[in-house]
Amino acid sequence: MSTRPRDTHPASWIFLREVFASMGGEARLRAAIDLSEAVREFRIAGLLSRHPAWSRTDAVRHIVREEWGIDLVDM
């Protein structure tokens, strides 16, 4: 995380970097996993809001197909 996102205030970016630097490796890994899960949930919510007829499974299948080119089958 070296480049500050354009929508982040410089002071906030410095604070965030200091927080992550003060964490141990396990805590940083847990934070990264939690942030990744949060982004995935936002993405699913966005798809469901744009496609109200879709189920959560449909949204996840769409993401898997879009990200990895894999079509999941019904089980």
Backbone as a ProteinNet text record, in pm:
[ID]
protein_1_A
[PRIMARY]
MSTRPRDTHPASWIFLREVFASMGGEARLRAAIDLSEAVREFRIAGLLSRHPAWSRTDAVRHIVREEWGIDLVDM
[TERTIARY]
84.1	0	87.8	145.2	234.3	172.6	80.3	20.3	-113.4	-124.8	-248.3	-360.9	-476.3	-592.3	-634	-681	-718.1	-831.8	-915.5	-1028.9	-996.6	-869.1	-828	-744.4	-783.6	-711.3	-569.2	-469.1	-331	-311.4	-375.3	-359.3	-420.3	-532	-594.3	-505.6	-442.6	-352.9	-233.1	-175.7	-61.9	-104.2	-220.1	-271.1	-290.4	-353	-378.2	-247.4	-149.8	-19.6	46.8	34.7	92.1	22.6	-109.5	-184.4	-137.9	-131.2	-87.8	56.9	142.2	282.4	296	203	210.5	155.1	87.5	28.7	133.6	115.6	197.3	150.1	227.2	195	59.4	25.9	-102.7	-218.3	-203.9	-310.1	-326.5	-215.3	-224.1	-292.3	-259.5	-323	-473.1	-511.1	-653.4	-725	-661.2	-721.4	-738.5	-639.6	-648.6	-761.9	-774.7	-883.5	-1018.6	-1030	-1156.3	-1193.2	-1095	-1121.7	-1162.7	-1097.2	-1132.6	-1275.2	-1311.9	-1448.1	-1550.4	-1517.2	-1609	-1628.7	-1519.9	-1530.4	-1615.4	-1594.9	-1674.3	-1822.3	-1854.4	-1994.4	-2055	-1977.4	-2025.4	-2052.2	-1961.6	-1978.6	-2104.5	-2127.3	-2248.1	-2371.7	-2369.4	-2484.1	-2511.7	-2405.4	-2422.7	-2486.4	-2439.9	-2499.3	-2646	-2676.6	-2815.4	-2906.3	-2852.3	-2934.2	-2960.3	-2866.5	-2884.7	-2960.7	-2964.6	-3032.8	-3123.2	-3237.4	-3322.4	-3373.6	-3376.8	-3425.2	-3318	-3192.9	-3083.7	-3085.7	-3040	-3014.3	-2869.4	-2835.4	-2695.3	-2604.5	-2651.2	-2573.5	-2548.5	-2650.6	-2632.1	-2522.8	-2524.6	-2425.2	-2284.7	-2270.3	-2139	-2091.9	-2183.3	-2145.8	-2097.4	-2164.6	-2125	-1983.1	-1955.7	-1822.7	-1715.8	-1742.2	-1644.4	-1619.4	-1726.2	-1711.1	-1632.5	-1664.6	-1598.6	-1450.7	-1421.6	-1284.6	-1194.6	-1247.9	-1162.7	-1204.4	-1313.9	-1357.4	-1409.2	-1457.1	-1506.1	-1658.3	-1727.9	-1872.7	-1900.2	-1961.9	-1996	-2123	-2128.2	-2244.6	-2336.4	-2464.1	-2558.5	-2523.7	-2538.3	-2510.1	-2636.6
-119.1	0	124.4	153.5	268.3	390	370.8	483.3	519	643.7	689.9	697.2	635.3	648.9	795.3	835.5	975.5	1022.8	928.3	969.4	966.6	951.5	944.3	1066.1	1133.5	1251.2	1209.5	1291.2	1255.2	1219.4	1293.2	1263.7	1127.3	1095	964.2	852.8	875	775.3	751	856.5	843.2	765.3	799.6	729.7	581.1	549.3	409.7	332.6	393.4	326.6	302.7	399.6	382.3	268.6	261.1	154.3	18.6	2.4	-126	-157.4	-57.3	-79.3	-125.9	-82.4	-119.2	-259.3	-316.5	-450.1	-557.8	-669.2	-785.6	-849.8	-944.3	-1010	-1076.9	-1147.2	-1216.7	-1117.1	-1006.2	-904.6	-838.1	-813.3	-755.1	-851.5	-979.4	-1079.5	-1085.2	-1085	-1088.8	-965.2	-848.6	-724.9	-733.1	-787.1	-800.1	-893.7	-1004.5	-1098.9	-1033.5	-964.2	-897.5	-792.1	-714.3	-612.5	-677.2	-786.5	-856.7	-910.3	-965.7	-1016.6	-903.4	-789.5	-674.6	-625.9	-617.7	-574.1	-672.7	-803.1	-904	-888.8	-864.2	-846.3	-721.3	-613.1	-492.2	-522.1	-598.8	-633	-716.5	-814.4	-896.6	-810.1	-722.3	-633.7	-545	-494.6	-411.5	-489	-611.7	-694.7	-723	-756.2	-787.3	-665.8	-546.8	-426.2	-396.3	-432.6	-409.6	-522.1	-638.4	-755.9	-816.2	-754.3	-797.8	-941.7	-996.3	-1133.7	-1236.7	-1192.3	-1284.8	-1327.3	-1449.3	-1495.2	-1462.1	-1479.8	-1460	-1555.3	-1677.7	-1775.5	-1725.8	-1665.7	-1610	-1503.1	-1418.4	-1311	-1368.7	-1467.8	-1530.2	-1597.6	-1666.7	-1730.5	-1626.5	-1512.6	-1406	-1357.8	-1338.1	-1291.8	-1394.5	-1521.6	-1626.7	-1631.3	-1622.1	-1623.4	-1501.3	-1384.9	-1260.8	-1258.9	-1304.6	-1298.2	-1408.4	-1530.3	-1644.3	-1719.3	-1675.7	-1740.7	-1882.2	-1910.9	-2044.6	-2038.4	-2127.2	-2137.7	-2246.2	-2207.7	-2304.2	-2378.8	-2505.1	-2586.8	-2600.3	-2629.9	-2656.5	-2787.6	-2792.4	-2915.5	-2962.1
0	0	0	-112.4	-115	-182.8	-274.7	-346.1	-282.6	-241.8	-176.8	-279.5	-246.7	-335.1	-345.9	-462.1	-484.9	-395.2	-349.3	-266.5	-116.6	-81.6	58.2	94.7	202.1	250	290.8	261.1	295.3	442.8	532.7	676.1	710.9	647.6	670.6	619.2	504.4	446.6	538	592.1	684.3	808.2	862.6	981.1	952.3	839.3	804	789.5	724.3	709.9	844.5	936.4	1070.1	1145.8	1131.7	1198.7	1147.3	1015.1	959.7	996.7	1000.2	1036.5	1181.7	1266.5	1408.2	1435.9	1339.1	1356.9	1330	1395.8	1365.5	1235.6	1185.7	1059.8	1060.1	1168.3	1175.8	1173	1244	1246.6	1110.5	1041.6	906.5	810	821.5	736.6	763.8	892	927.4	874.2	884.6	833.3	681.9	612.1	466.7	427.1	498	470.3	497.4	609.3	643	539.6	494.7	392.8	260.6	224.4	100.9	106.8	221.2	237.9	230.9	289.1	285.7	142.3	65.8	-74.1	-153.1	-130.8	-200.2	-166.8	-40.7	-1.3	-65.4	-73.7	-142.1	-289.5	-348.6	-490.5	-512	-426.1	-435.4	-416.8	-318	-293.5	-414.4	-478	-596.4	-710.9	-732.1	-837.4	-808.2	-683.5	-648.3	-661.5	-636.6	-651.9	-799.6	-885.3	-1029.6	-1097.7	-1034.4	-1090.4	-982.3	-954.8	-843.4	-855.8	-975.6	-991.7	-957.7	-944.1	-914.4	-768.2	-743.8	-607	-572.3	-446.5	-405	-482.7	-504	-580.6	-722.2	-785.2	-919.4	-919.6	-817.8	-808.7	-790.9	-706.2	-684.4	-812.6	-882.3	-1009.6	-1109.9	-1114.2	-1205.3	-1172.7	-1045.7	-1004	-1039.8	-1013.2	-1044.8	-1195.5	-1274	-1420.1	-1466.9	-1410.2	-1450.8	-1410.1	-1289.1	-1237	-1291.1	-1299.3	-1331.4	-1457.8	-1521	-1643.7	-1622.7	-1503	-1468.9	-1454.2	-1525.3	-1509.1	-1405.9	-1294.9	-1190.9	-1230.6	-1197.3	-1232.1	-1112.1	-1138.6	-1030.2	-964.5	-834.4	-759.5	-693.9
[MASK]
+++++++++++++++++++++++++++++++++++++++++++++++++++++++++++++++++++++++++++

